[in-house]
């Protein structure tokens, strides 16, 4: 099971589970991608920023990886904008 992956109640997992995936169903399939803090990620092209904690992610097709967190300066400029 991948890091920070989520498995829905009643899901039957028969394959590897990638990092940050929310798996549901029988057999389990990827429903959405999740931040490590538990918030659903919304990708624009291949990039997403968590609305709650500011972690940044990149989607490479079948995998998602964390690529960083907003700096204090970036977070402040987002709030002002």
N, C-alpha and C positions, 0 to 999 in steps of 0.2 A: 504494500500500500504506500502510495506516494506521500511525501511530506505535506502537511496541511490539507490533505484530502478529506472530503466529507462523503459519508455513505448514508443514503436515505433509509428510513425504517422499512424493512421488508425487502430491500434490494438483495438480489442474488448475484454476487460478484464471482465471475468465472475467468476474468482476465486481469492483467496488471492494471493498477489504478495510478494514473499520472498525478504528479504534484498539483495541488490547487483545484482538482476536479471535484464536482459534486456529481456523484453517481446515483442513479435511481433506476428502478424497474427490474424486470425479470426476463432476460438477463440484464444486468446493470449496464447502463450506457451513460456517457457524459451528458449531463443536462445543461450545466453552466460552469463557468470558472469562478472561483471564490478567492478573496483575499485571505491571508492568514489570520486576519482579525474576525472573519466570519461574514463579511459583506460581499454581495455579488459584484463581480467586476463587469463593467460595460466597456467593451473595446471599440476604439475608433481606429480603423485600419488595423494595425497589429499592436497598438499600445493602449494601456488602461492605467488610470490612477484611482486608487481606492478613495471613495468619497468620505470615509471615516478617518482613516489613519494616514493617508497621503502616500502609501507605498506605491511604487510604480512597477508595472509588469509589461512583459512583451510576450505576444502569442506567436509561436513559430509553426503554427499549423496544428500538430497533434500534441504540443507541449506548451506550457506557460512557465515563464521564469521571472523571478523578481529581479528588477534592474536598479532599484534604489528607492530612496525616500526623499520627499520634498525637503529642501533646505529651509531654514527659518526665513530667509530672504524670499525664496520662491513662494512659500506659503503666504507671507504677508502681501506680496504683489497680487496673488490670486484673490485675496479677500478684498483688496482695494478695487480691483477690476470688476 
